[in-house]
Amino acid sequence: MAEIETFVIQPFHIHRKKLTPSPKSSAKSSGQALIDGRRIASSRPGAAVLRILADDETGEPSSIEVIGRFGEIPEEFEEQIRAL
């Protein structure tokens, strides 16, 4: 079973006085994802950078890890990730 590694930047914006996820983007490497996360957070309330390991054949995630936090991140965000 081969695994693929994906890096996702999840920005957040404020909607009705609450941090809400904005459309996410991906990066080719962890370094680029961290740079992009920092850049995005400079113009938004916050951004999280995720490292996702998934089965190559099924796409089923085996591991999701927050590798970077920039600015404000909703408290429940990491709890929701751990539940996956």
C-alpha positions as CSV (number, residue, x, y, z in Angstrom):
1,M,0.0,0.0,0.0
2,A,1.7,3.2,-1.2
3,E,0.9,6.5,0.4
4,I,0.8,10.0,-1.1
5,E,1.7,13.1,0.8
6,T,-0.3,16.3,0.3
7,F,0.1,19.7,1.8
8,V,-3.0,21.9,2.2
9,I,-3.3,25.6,3.3
10,Q,-6.6,26.3,5.0
11,P,-7.2,30.0,5.4
12,F,-9.9,31.5,7.6
13,H,-12.0,34.7,7.4
14,I,-14.4,36.3,9.8
15,H,-18.1,35.8,9.0
16,R,-20.7,37.1,11.5
17,K,-18.0,37.6,14.1
18,K,-16.8,33.9,13.8
19,L,-13.8,32.4,12.1
20,T,-14.9,30.5,9.1
21,P,-12.9,28.4,6.6
22,S,-12.2,30.0,3.2
23,P,-11.4,28.0,0.1
24,K,-8.3,25.9,0.6
25,S,-5.3,25.6,-1.7
26,S,-2.5,23.0,-2.0
27,A,1.3,23.2,-2.2
28,K,4.0,20.8,-3.6
29,S,6.1,20.7,-0.5
30,S,6.0,21.4,3.2
31,G,8.3,24.4,2.8
32,Q,6.2,25.9,0.1
33,A,3.0,25.3,2.1
34,L,4.5,27.0,5.2
35,I,5.5,30.0,3.1
36,D,2.1,30.2,1.4
37,G,0.3,29.9,4.8
38,R,2.4,32.7,6.3
39,R,1.7,34.9,3.2
40,I,-2.1,34.2,3.2
41,A,-2.3,34.9,7.0
42,S,-0.8,38.3,6.4
43,S,-4.0,39.4,4.6
44,R,-6.6,37.2,6.5
45,P,-7.2,36.5,10.2
46,G,-5.4,33.2,10.0
47,A,-4.3,30.1,8.2
48,A,-3.4,26.5,9.0
49,V,-1.1,24.2,7.1
50,L,-2.0,20.5,6.9
51,R,0.1,17.5,6.0
52,I,-2.2,14.7,4.7
53,L,-1.1,11.1,4.1
54,A,-3.5,9.1,2.0
55,D,-3.7,5.7,0.4
56,D,-2.6,6.0,-3.2
57,E,-5.3,3.7,-4.5
58,T,-8.4,4.6,-2.5
59,G,-7.5,8.2,-1.5
60,E,-8.5,7.4,2.1
61,P,-6.5,9.6,4.5
62,S,-4.4,7.7,7.1
63,S,-3.0,10.7,8.8
64,I,-3.8,14.4,9.0
65,E,-1.4,16.7,10.9
66,V,-1.3,20.5,11.4
67,I,2.3,21.5,10.6
68,G,1.8,25.3,10.8
69,R,-0.5,27.8,12.4
70,F,-0.5,31.5,11.4
71,G,-2.7,34.1,13.0
72,E,-6.1,33.0,14.5
73,I,-7.3,29.5,14.1
74,P,-10.8,28.3,15.4
75,E,-10.4,26.3,18.6
76,E,-12.5,23.5,17.3
77,F,-10.5,23.2,14.0
78,E,-7.9,20.8,15.4
79,E,-10.5,18.8,17.3
80,Q,-12.4,18.2,14.1
81,I,-9.2,17.1,12.3
82,R,-8.4,14.6,15.1
83,A,-11.8,13.1,14.8
84,L,-11.2,12.2,11.1
